[in-house]
Amino acid sequence: MAAVTVLLPPALLRLFPGCDPEPAVSATTVDEMVDALDARWPGMRDRLCDSTPRVRRHINIFIDGERATLETRIAPGAEVFVMTAISGG
């Protein structure tokens, strides 16, 4: 597996003290990426995914500007952006 860089949002970083804001992990899919993050920072999967399992409604994951699901493949060397949803009224 090739390394990919994950850019994590500040809101998530606050929940995991010592978490690298741009960790490199070995993964070929978003699901493998989430597993790798959870292995380093236990509980990360629960913050990113629901029990179905799917990416939580308030979390968006983008690869090359496209919204991703857990099944989405990640090219070697890709940057993966994890963002919290913004709502307003």
MODELLER restraints for C-alpha pairs under 7 A, 6 or more apart:
rsr = mdl.restraints
at = mdl.atoms
rsr.add(forms.Gaussian(group=physical.xy_distance, feature=features.Distance(at['CA:1:A'], at['CA:26:A']), mean=5.43, stdev=0.5))
rsr.add(forms.Gaussian(group=physical.xy_distance, feature=features.Distance(at['CA:1:A'], at['CA:27:A']), mean=5.76, stdev=0.5))
rsr.add(forms.Gaussian(group=physical.xy_distance, feature=features.Distance(at['CA:1:A'], at['CA:28:A']), mean=6.37, stdev=0.5))
rsr.add(forms.Gaussian(group=physical.xy_distance, feature=features.Distance(at['CA:2:A'], at['CA:26:A']), mean=5.28, stdev=0.5))
rsr.add(forms.Gaussian(group=physical.xy_distance, feature=features.Distance(at['CA:2:A'], at['CA:27:A']), mean=6.37, stdev=0.5))
rsr.add(forms.Gaussian(group=physical.xy_distance, feature=features.Distance(at['CA:2:A'], at['CA:76:A']), mean=5.00, stdev=0.5))
rsr.add(forms.Gaussian(group=physical.xy_distance, feature=features.Distance(at['CA:2:A'], at['CA:77:A']), mean=6.91, stdev=0.5))
rsr.add(forms.Gaussian(group=physical.xy_distance, feature=features.Distance(at['CA:3:A'], at['CA:24:A']), mean=5.91, stdev=0.5))
rsr.add(forms.Gaussian(group=physical.xy_distance, feature=features.Distance(at['CA:3:A'], at['CA:25:A']), mean=5.15, stdev=0.5))
rsr.add(forms.Gaussian(group=physical.xy_distance, feature=features.Distance(at['CA:3:A'], at['CA:26:A']), mean=4.29, stdev=0.5))
rsr.add(forms.Gaussian(group=physical.xy_distance, feature=features.Distance(at['CA:3:A'], at['CA:27:A']), mean=6.46, stdev=0.5))
rsr.add(forms.Gaussian(group=physical.xy_distance, feature=features.Distance(at['CA:3:A'], at['CA:76:A']), mean=6.07, stdev=0.5))
rsr.add(forms.Gaussian(group=physical.xy_distance, feature=features.Distance(at['CA:3:A'], at['CA:77:A']), mean=5.86, stdev=0.5))
rsr.add(forms.Gaussian(group=physical.xy_distance, feature=features.Distance(at['CA:4:A'], at['CA:24:A']), mean=5.40, stdev=0.5))
rsr.add(forms.Gaussian(group=physical.xy_distance, feature=features.Distance(at['CA:4:A'], at['CA:25:A']), mean=5.52, stdev=0.5))
rsr.add(forms.Gaussian(group=physical.xy_distance, feature=features.Distance(at['CA:4:A'], at['CA:26:A']), mean=6.19, stdev=0.5))
rsr.add(forms.Gaussian(group=physical.xy_distance, feature=features.Distance(at['CA:4:A'], at['CA:27:A']), mean=6.76, stdev=0.5))
rsr.add(forms.Gaussian(group=physical.xy_distance, feature=features.Distance(at['CA:4:A'], at['CA:76:A']), mean=6.07, stdev=0.5))
rsr.add(forms.Gaussian(group=physical.xy_distance, feature=features.Distance(at['CA:4:A'], at['CA:77:A']), mean=4.84, stdev=0.5))
rsr.add(forms.Gaussian(group=physical.xy_distance, feature=features.Distance(at['CA:4:A'], at['CA:78:A']), mean=5.15, stdev=0.5))
rsr.add(forms.Gaussian(group=physical.xy_distance, feature=features.Distance(at['CA:4:A'], at['CA:79:A']), mean=6.03, stdev=0.5))
rsr.add(forms.Gaussian(group=physical.xy_distance, feature=features.Distance(at['CA:5:A'], at['CA:22:A']), mean=6.20, stdev=0.5))
rsr.add(forms.Gaussian(group=physical.xy_distance, feature=features.Distance(at['CA:5:A'], at['CA:23:A']), mean=5.78, stdev=0.5))
rsr.add(forms.Gaussian(group=physical.xy_distance, feature=features.Distance(at['CA:5:A'], at['CA:24:A']), mean=4.37, stdev=0.5))
rsr.add(forms.Gaussian(group=physical.xy_distance, feature=features.Distance(at['CA:5:A'], at['CA:25:A']), mean=6.52, stdev=0.5))
rsr.add(forms.Gaussian(group=physical.xy_distance, feature=features.Distance(at['CA:5:A'], at['CA:77:A']), mean=6.98, stdev=0.5))
rsr.add(forms.Gaussian(group=physical.xy_distance, feature=features.Distance(at['CA:5:A'], at['CA:78:A']), mean=6.38, stdev=0.5))
rsr.add(forms.Gaussian(group=physical.xy_distance, feature=features.Distance(at['CA:5:A'], at['CA:79:A']), mean=4.83, stdev=0.5))
rsr.add(forms.Gaussian(group=physical.xy_distance, feature=features.Distance(at['CA:5:A'], at['CA:80:A']), mean=6.11, stdev=0.5))
rsr.add(forms.Gaussian(group=physical.xy_distance, feature=features.Distance(at['CA:6:A'], at['CA:22:A']), mean=5.28, stdev=0.5))
rsr.add(forms.Gaussian(group=physical.xy_distance, feature=features.Distance(at['CA:6:A'], at['CA:23:A']), mean=5.54, stdev=0.5))
rsr.add(forms.Gaussian(group=physical.xy_distance, feature=features.Distance(at['CA:6:A'], at['CA:24:A']), mean=6.24, stdev=0.5))
rsr.add(forms.Gaussian(group=physical.xy_distance, feature=features.Distance(at['CA:6:A'], at['CA:79:A']), mean=5.86, stdev=0.5))
rsr.add(forms.Gaussian(group=physical.xy_distance, feature=features.Distance(at['CA:6:A'], at['CA:80:A']), mean=4.70, stdev=0.5))
rsr.add(forms.Gaussian(group=physical.xy_distance, feature=features.Distance(at['CA:6:A'], at['CA:81:A']), mean=5.98, stdev=0.5))
rsr.add(forms.Gaussian(group=physical.xy_distance, feature=features.Distance(at['CA:7:A'], at['CA:21:A']), mean=6.03, stdev=0.5))
rsr.add(forms.Gaussian(group=physical.xy_distance, feature=features.Distance(at['CA:7:A'], at['CA:22:A']), mean=4.64, stdev=0.5))
rsr.add(forms.Gaussian(group=physical.xy_distance, feature=features.Distance(at['CA:7:A'], at['CA:80:A']), mean=6.10, stdev=0.5))
rsr.add(forms.Gaussian(group=physical.xy_distance, feature=features.Distance(at['CA:7:A'], at['CA:81:A']), mean=4.92, stdev=0.5))
rsr.add(forms.Gaussian(group=physical.xy_distance, feature=features.Distance(at['CA:7:A'], at['CA:82:A']), mean=6.02, stdev=0.5))
rsr.add(forms.Gaussian(group=physical.xy_distance, feature=features.Distance(at['CA:8:A'], at['CA:21:A']), mean=5.31, stdev=0.5))
rsr.add(forms.Gaussian(group=physical.xy_distance, feature=features.Distance(at['CA:8:A'], at['CA:22:A']), mean=6.30, stdev=0.5))
rsr.add(forms.Gaussian(group=physical.xy_distance, feature=features.Distance(at['CA:8:A'], at['CA:81:A']), mean=6.64, stdev=0.5))
rsr.add(forms.Gaussian(group=physical.xy_distance, feature=features.Distance(at['CA:8:A'], at['CA:82:A']), mean=5.26, stdev=0.5))
rsr.add(forms.Gaussian(group=physical.xy_distance, feature=features.Distance(at['CA:8:A'], at['CA:83:A']), mean=6.97, stdev=0.5))
rsr.add(forms.Gaussian(group=physical.xy_distance, feature=features.Distance(at['CA:9:A'], at['CA:82:A']), mean=6.33, stdev=0.5))
rsr.add(forms.Gaussian(group=physical.xy_distance, feature=features.Distance(at['CA:9:A'], at['CA:83:A']), mean=5.68, stdev=0.5))
rsr.add(forms.Gaussian(group=physical.xy_distance, feature=features.Distance(at['CA:9:A'], at['CA:84:A']), mean=6.88, stdev=0.5))
rsr.add(forms.Gaussian(group=physical.xy_distance, feature=features.Distance(at['CA:13:A'], at['CA:19:A']), mean=6.05, stdev=0.5))
rsr.add(forms.Gaussian(group=physical.xy_distance, feature=features.Distance(at['CA:13:A'], at['CA:21:A']), mean=6.79, stdev=0.5))
rsr.add(forms.Gaussian(group=physical.xy_distance, feature=features.Distance(at['CA:16:A'], at['CA:41:A']), mean=6.92, stdev=0.5))
rsr.add(forms.Gaussian(group=physical.xy_distance, feature=features.Distance(at['CA:25:A'], at['CA:33:A']), mean=6.63, stdev=0.5))
rsr.add(forms.Gaussian(group=physical.xy_distance, feature=features.Distance(at['CA:25:A'], at['CA:36:A']), mean=6.30, stdev=0.5))
rsr.add(forms.Gaussian(group=physical.xy_distance, feature=features.Distance(at['CA:26:A'], at['CA:33:A']), mean=6.97, stdev=0.5))
rsr.add(forms.Gaussian(group=physical.xy_distance, feature=features.Distance(at['CA:27:A'], at['CA:33:A']), mean=5.06, stdev=0.5))
rsr.add(forms.Gaussian(group=physical.xy_distance, feature=features.Distance(at['CA:28:A'], at['CA:73:A']), mean=5.60, stdev=0.5))
rsr.add(forms.Gaussian(group=physical.xy_distance, feature=features.Distance(at['CA:28:A'], at['CA:74:A']), mean=4.98, stdev=0.5))
rsr.add(forms.Gaussian(group=physical.xy_distance, feature=features.Distance(at['CA:28:A'], at['CA:75:A']), mean=6.72, stdev=0.5))
rsr.add(forms.Gaussian(group=physical.xy_distance, feature=features.Distance(at['CA:29:A'], at['CA:70:A']), mean=6.84, stdev=0.5))
rsr.add(forms.Gaussian(group=physical.xy_distance, feature=features.Distance(at['CA:29:A'], at['CA:71:A']), mean=6.08, stdev=0.5))
rsr.add(forms.Gaussian(group=physical.xy_distance, feature=features.Distance(at['CA:29:A'], at['CA:72:A']), mean=5.50, stdev=0.5))
rsr.add(forms.Gaussian(group=physical.xy_distance, feature=features.Distance(at['CA:29:A'], at['CA:73:A']), mean=4.22, stdev=0.5))
rsr.add(forms.Gaussian(group=physical.xy_distance, feature=features.Distance(at['CA:29:A'], at['CA:74:A']), mean=5.17, stdev=0.5))
rsr.add(forms.Gaussian(group=physical.xy_distance, feature=features.Distance(at['CA:30:A'], at['CA:69:A']), mean=6.82, stdev=0.5))
rsr.add(forms.Gaussian(group=physical.xy_distance, feature=features.Distance(at['CA:30:A'], at['CA:70:A']), mean=4.75, stdev=0.5))
rsr.add(forms.Gaussian(group=physical.xy_distance, feature=features.Distance(at['CA:30:A'], at['CA:71:A']), mean=6.23, stdev=0.5))
rsr.add(forms.Gaussian(group=physical.xy_distance, feature=features.Distance(at['CA:30:A'], at['CA:72:A']), mean=5.76, stdev=0.5))
rsr.add(forms.Gaussian(group=physical.xy_distance, feature=features.Distance(at['CA:30:A'], at['CA:73:A']), mean=6.51, stdev=0.5))
rsr.add(forms.Gaussian(group=physical.xy_distance, feature=features.Distance(at['CA:30:A'], at['CA:74:A']), mean=6.77, stdev=0.5))
rsr.add(forms.Gaussian(group=physical.xy_distance, feature=features.Distance(at['CA:31:A'], at['CA:70:A']), mean=4.60, stdev=0.5))
rsr.add(forms.Gaussian(group=physical.xy_distance, feature=features.Distance(at['CA:31:A'], at['CA:71:A']), mean=6.39, stdev=0.5))
rsr.add(forms.Gaussian(group=physical.xy_distance, feature=features.Distance(at['CA:34:A'], at['CA:45:A']), mean=5.92, stdev=0.5))
rsr.add(forms.Gaussian(group=physical.xy_distance, feature=features.Distance(at['CA:35:A'], at['CA:45:A']), mean=6.84, stdev=0.5))
rsr.add(forms.Gaussian(group=physical.xy_distance, feature=features.Distance(at['CA:37:A'], at['CA:44:A']), mean=6.44, stdev=0.5))
rsr.add(forms.Gaussian(group=physical.xy_distance, feature=features.Distance(at['CA:38:A'], at['CA:44:A']), mean=4.81, stdev=0.5))
rsr.add(forms.Gaussian(group=physical.xy_distance, feature=features.Distance(at['CA:38:A'], at['CA:45:A']), mean=5.43, stdev=0.5))
rsr.add(forms.Gaussian(group=physical.xy_distance, feature=features.Distance(at['CA:48:A'], at['CA:55:A']), mean=5.82, stdev=0.5))
rsr.add(forms.Gaussian(group=physical.xy_distance, feature=features.Distance(at['CA:48:A'], at['CA:56:A']), mean=5.81, stdev=0.5))
rsr.add(forms.Gaussian(group=physical.xy_distance, feature=features.Distance(at['CA:48:A'], at['CA:59:A']), mean=6.52, stdev=0.5))
rsr.add(forms.Gaussian(group=physical.xy_distance, feature=features.Distance(at['CA:49:A'], at['CA:55:A']), mean=4.34, stdev=0.5))
rsr.add(forms.Gaussian(group=physical.xy_distance, feature=features.Distance(at['CA:49:A'], at['CA:56:A']), mean=4.85, stdev=0.5))
rsr.add(forms.Gaussian(group=physical.xy_distance, feature=features.Distance(at['CA:50:A'], at['CA:56:A']), mean=5.38, stdev=0.5))
rsr.add(forms.Gaussian(group=physical.xy_distance, feature=features.Distance(at['CA:54:A'], at['CA:70:A']), mean=6.49, stdev=0.5))
rsr.add(forms.Gaussian(group=physical.xy_distance, feature=features.Distance(at['CA:55:A'], at['CA:69:A']), mean=6.50, stdev=0.5))
rsr.add(forms.Gaussian(group=physical.xy_distance, feature=features.Distance(at['CA:55:A'], at['CA:70:A']), mean=6.70, stdev=0.5))
rsr.add(forms.Gaussian(group=physical.xy_distance, feature=features.Distance(at['CA:58:A'], at['CA:84:A']), mean=5.81, stdev=0.5))
rsr.add(forms.Gaussian(group=physical.xy_distance, feature=features.Distance(at['CA:58:A'], at['CA:85:A']), mean=4.83, stdev=0.5))
rsr.add(forms.Gaussian(group=physical.xy_distance, feature=features.Distance(at['CA:59:A'], at['CA:83:A']), mean=5.80, stdev=0.5))
rsr.add(forms.Gaussian(group=physical.xy_distance, feature=features.Distance(at['CA:59:A'], at['CA:84:A']), mean=4.66, stdev=0.5))
rsr.add(forms.Gaussian(group=physical.xy_distance, feature=features.Distance(at['CA:59:A'], at['CA:85:A']), mean=5.62, stdev=0.5))
rsr.add(forms.Gaussian(group=physical.xy_distance, feature=features.Distance(at['CA:60:A'], at['CA:67:A']), mean=6.82, stdev=0.5))
rsr.add(forms.Gaussian(group=physical.xy_distance, feature=features.Distance(at['CA:60:A'], at['CA:82:A']), mean=5.85, stdev=0.5))
rsr.add(forms.Gaussian(group=physical.xy_distance, feature=features.Distance(at['CA:60:A'], at['CA:83:A']), mean=5.09, stdev=0.5))
rsr.add(forms.Gaussian(group=physical.xy_distance, feature=features.Distance(at['CA:60:A'], at['CA:84:A']), mean=6.12, stdev=0.5))
rsr.add(forms.Gaussian(group=physical.xy_distance, feature=features.Distance(at['CA:60:A'], at['CA:85:A']), mean=6.50, stdev=0.5))
rsr.add(forms.Gaussian(group=physical.xy_distance, feature=features.Distance(at['CA:61:A'], at['CA:67:A']), mean=5.73, stdev=0.5))
rsr.add(forms.Gaussian(group=physical.xy_distance, feature=features.Distance(at['CA:61:A'], at['CA:68:A']), mean=5.41, stdev=0.5))
rsr.add(forms.Gaussian(group=physical.xy_distance, feature=features.Distance(at['CA:61:A'], at['CA:80:A']), mean=6.93, stdev=0.5))
rsr.add(forms.Gaussian(group=physical.xy_distance, feature=features.Distance(at['CA:61:A'], at['CA:81:A']), mean=5.60, stdev=0.5))
rsr.add(forms.Gaussian(group=physical.xy_distance, feature=features.Distance(at['CA:61:A'], at['CA:82:A']), mean=4.57, stdev=0.5))
rsr.add(forms.Gaussian(group=physical.xy_distance, feature=features.Distance(at['CA:61:A'], at['CA:83:A']), mean=6.24, stdev=0.5))
rsr.add(forms.Gaussian(group=physical.xy_distance, feature=features.Distance(at['CA:62:A'], at['CA:68:A']), mean=5.48, stdev=0.5))
rsr.add(forms.Gaussian(group=physical.xy_distance, feature=features.Distance(at['CA:62:A'], at['CA:80:A']), mean=5.84, stdev=0.5))
rsr.add(forms.Gaussian(group=physical.xy_distance, feature=features.Distance(at['CA:62:A'], at['CA:81:A']), mean=5.08, stdev=0.5))
rsr.add(forms.Gaussian(group=physical.xy_distance, feature=features.Distance(at['CA:62:A'], at['CA:82:A']), mean=6.58, stdev=0.5))
rsr.add(forms.Gaussian(group=physical.xy_distance, feature=features.Distance(at['CA:63:A'], at['CA:79:A']), mean=6.55, stdev=0.5))
rsr.add(forms.Gaussian(group=physical.xy_distance, feature=features.Distance(at['CA:63:A'], at['CA:80:A']), mean=5.04, stdev=0.5))
rsr.add(forms.Gaussian(group=physical.xy_distance, feature=features.Distance(at['CA:63:A'], at['CA:81:A']), mean=6.56, stdev=0.5))
